[in-house]
Amino acid sequence: MTQTLLVAQLSREVDVLSVNKIFTDHMVLQRDQPIHIWGKGLPGATVRVTLSRTASAVARVNPDSTWSVYLPAQAASSQPRSIKIISGKKNILISNVLMGDIWICIGQSNMEWPMQREMHYREAIATANQPNLRFYNPTYAGKNIFNQYYTDSVLERMHPEKFFAPTSWQVSDSNSFRAMSAVAYYYGKSIVETTKVPIGLINLSIAGAPLETFIGVDALKSDPRFAAKATEPWLTNPAIPVWVKERGNQNLLTGTNHPFKPGHVYEAGLKPLFPLAIKGIINYQGESNAQELERVYEYGALTQLMVQNFRGRFKQPMLPYFFVQLSSIDSVKYKGQYWHLFRDEQRKIMERVSYSGMAVCTDYGLKDNVHPTNKKIVGERLARWALNKEYGLSIVPSGPLPLRAEYNNGLLQITFNHAIDGLATADGKALRGFSLDGVHEVSARIQKGKLQLGNAVSSGSEMVVIDCEAQPQYVYYNWKPYTDGNLVNREQLPTSTFKIKVHLKKQQ
């Protein structure tokens, strides 16, 4: 290298300073946790980071060109602040930063579904200007490419570091919210309007994505139940959902990187965020894992592994995880014959995973379309879990969830959680949706009764009762892909699909 070129290179390197791409104008920083900011610079150089003159920290750039600082935790605030990063002559300014809660949004097409295609989009425009609601909504390589091979340019972007296109944070308004996940938008909007806490939504949802793509390969390999999922080639791996492999093979003539590949979105989108403090995760996913019985029955444990993976890597053992149960669909035009079994496995996730909650939306499913367009009800029901569990509001988070089924002397009694204020039918008609064999519907009714909750007994609660001559082994509710059950609580929130064992009632 000539002396002239060497001097030119050194002069450029003196001014080298960058911050991780998540840090842009209009962003939300996580409140009540130390603020971690990191980037790259010239080895040995000093980097000073200041947050609106209220907090500052200094770091020296490491030999590998990385640097990071931690600023003191800050309370929630909608007052815009600035972050100034200085090293030598280089100065980076990040403006209009709020202190609030960051929620990462994952899932497949029902989470990805944009506001501009949502049922209530036109009326939502009037309230879209939400200065305390912010989006980080990157697009990804291969989006909307079906039934054809990826071009060389798309394949080049399949590398994890290039998969998500560079973007910046946006403030919610009638323009920016059009491409945002509708479920995530209504979720965030509900929290902002109810609590006044600024909310930042990072959307990493991928149409068609199986759960496996959001889980680290190392996590899969470490679990004997799922280690086979990390085996290559994934495009022929029998442990991967069949439909997922079909779509992958439609796109890949060469190479293996793909949005559906186990661990791919984890590497491309989640892993770069692990140094960031966040509030929690929301997820609307499952359609791609619900088409084979083996995949259905492993889903709960696979979800548990994923959440453990997230909590370990974010170093937040109580990281909230709220998710959407699959809706209803007929199996005539769609391979949804196992959806009732899948919904029940999703219900059981709340027993496997602490600090979790499930939004039930079977009453808004469509018979012949996997994409119900009413995402408003989905996002708002999902937000009820957060408002109750994370924001301390006295709000019923869910529709009725079965607690216990007991049989005695010709009468089956089913008690429910989230029904302390009573049960009802959504349409005012007779109760429907119950079965004792999973096939034939039986007559059921709502009745006052005594509900045992720990050491306390509530005499004003309501239960479902079914007359039957002999003790059945199980009782089922909404046990078919497209459901018409109508049991709700007084908040008009629907009951989850379930299959539970019937116990003989002990005599008192």
Salt bridges, closest charged atoms under 4 A:
ASP32 OD2 - ARG31 NH1 3.81
ASP101 OD1 - ARG31 NE 2.83
GLU118 OE2 - HIS120 ND1 3.04
GLU156 OE2 - LYS162 NZ 2.40
GLU193 OE2 - LYS189 NZ 3.19
GLU212 OE2 - LYS229 NZ 2.68
ASP223 OD2 - ARG225 NH2 2.76
GLU232 OE2 - LYS261 NZ 3.23
GLU267 OE1 - LYS271 NZ 3.50
GLU292 OE1 - ARG295 NH1 3.95
GLU294 OE2 - ARG295 NH2 3.40
GLU298 OE2 - LYS229 NZ 2.65
GLU298 OE2 - ARG295 NE 2.79
ASP344 OD1 - ARG347 NE 2.79
ASP344 OD2 - LYS348 NZ 3.96
GLU345 OE2 - LYS348 NZ 3.17
GLU351 OE2 - ARG347 NH1 3.97
ASP363 OD1 - ARG381 NH1 2.87
GLU380 OE2 - LYS376 NZ 2.92
GLU390 OE1 - LYS279 NZ 3.58
GLU406 OE2 - ARG404 NE 2.74
ASP427 OD2 - ARG432 NH2 2.80
ASP437 OD2 - HIS440 ND1 2.67
GLU462 OE2 - LYS448 NZ 3.81
GLU462 OE1 - ARG490 NH2 3.60
ASP467 OD2 - ARG445 NH1 2.83
ASP484 OD1 - LYS480 NZ 3.48
GLU491 OE1 - ARG384 NH2 3.18
